[in-house]
Amino acid sequence: MNDERRRDDAPETESERRTTNLILLGIVAAVIGCALWLGNAMLDARKADECMASGRSSCAPIANPVPPPR
């Protein structure tokens, strides 16, 4: 039997733990951000669908450009 410890058996250092936690935090933040974006997109689509189903023809929001200052 070999008494040398393999790299996989070595205890995790504080730096490795911190890096792993930051990576996981980034992934969780990205998933939450995507979920919020998707939820808002689905809400907008539902509102437009309900507007069209009610028979109105002006359901899409129209952006008014800001005129240049005189």
C-alpha positions as CSV (number, residue, x, y, z in Angstrom):
1,M,0.0,0.0,0.0
2,N,1.2,3.5,-0.9
3,D,1.1,6.0,2.0
4,E,1.2,9.0,-0.4
5,R,-2.0,10.9,-0.5
6,R,-3.5,11.6,-3.9
7,R,-4.7,15.1,-4.9
8,D,-8.3,14.1,-4.7
9,D,-7.9,13.1,-1.0
10,A,-6.3,16.4,0.1
11,P,-8.5,18.6,2.1
12,E,-10.0,21.6,0.4
13,T,-8.2,24.9,1.1
14,E,-9.9,28.1,2.0
15,S,-9.1,29.7,-1.4
16,E,-10.6,26.8,-3.3
17,R,-13.7,26.9,-1.2
18,R,-14.1,30.7,-1.7
19,T,-13.6,30.3,-5.5
20,T,-16.2,27.5,-5.7
21,N,-18.7,29.6,-3.7
22,L,-18.2,32.6,-5.9
23,I,-18.7,30.5,-9.0
24,L,-21.8,28.9,-7.6
25,L,-23.1,32.4,-6.6
26,G,-22.6,33.6,-10.1
27,I,-24.5,30.6,-11.5
28,V,-27.4,31.1,-9.1
29,A,-27.5,34.8,-10.0
30,A,-27.6,34.0,-13.7
31,V,-30.4,31.5,-13.2
32,I,-32.4,33.9,-11.2
33,G,-31.8,36.7,-13.8
34,C,-32.9,34.4,-16.6
35,A,-36.0,33.4,-14.7
36,L,-37.0,37.0,-14.1
37,W,-36.4,37.9,-17.7
38,L,-38.5,34.9,-18.9
39,G,-41.3,35.7,-16.4
40,N,-41.5,39.3,-17.6
41,A,-41.5,38.2,-21.3
42,M,-44.3,35.7,-20.6
43,L,-46.3,38.4,-18.8
44,D,-45.9,40.8,-21.7
45,A,-46.9,38.1,-24.1
46,R,-50.0,37.2,-22.0
47,K,-51.1,40.9,-21.8
48,A,-50.7,41.2,-25.6
49,D,-52.6,38.0,-26.2
50,E,-55.5,39.1,-23.9
51,C,-55.6,42.4,-25.7
52,M,-55.8,40.8,-29.1
53,A,-58.4,38.3,-27.9
54,S,-60.6,41.1,-26.7
55,G,-60.8,42.4,-30.3
56,R,-58.7,45.6,-30.0
57,S,-56.3,46.4,-32.8
58,S,-53.9,48.7,-31.0
59,C,-52.3,46.2,-28.6
60,A,-48.6,46.7,-29.4
61,P,-47.0,49.5,-27.5
62,I,-45.6,52.3,-29.7
63,A,-42.5,54.1,-28.6
64,N,-42.7,57.9,-29.2
65,P,-39.3,59.2,-30.2
66,V,-38.2,62.2,-28.2
67,P,-37.9,65.3,-30.5
68,P,-34.6,67.0,-30.5
69,P,-34.3,70.2,-28.4
70,R,-34.9,73.5,-30.3
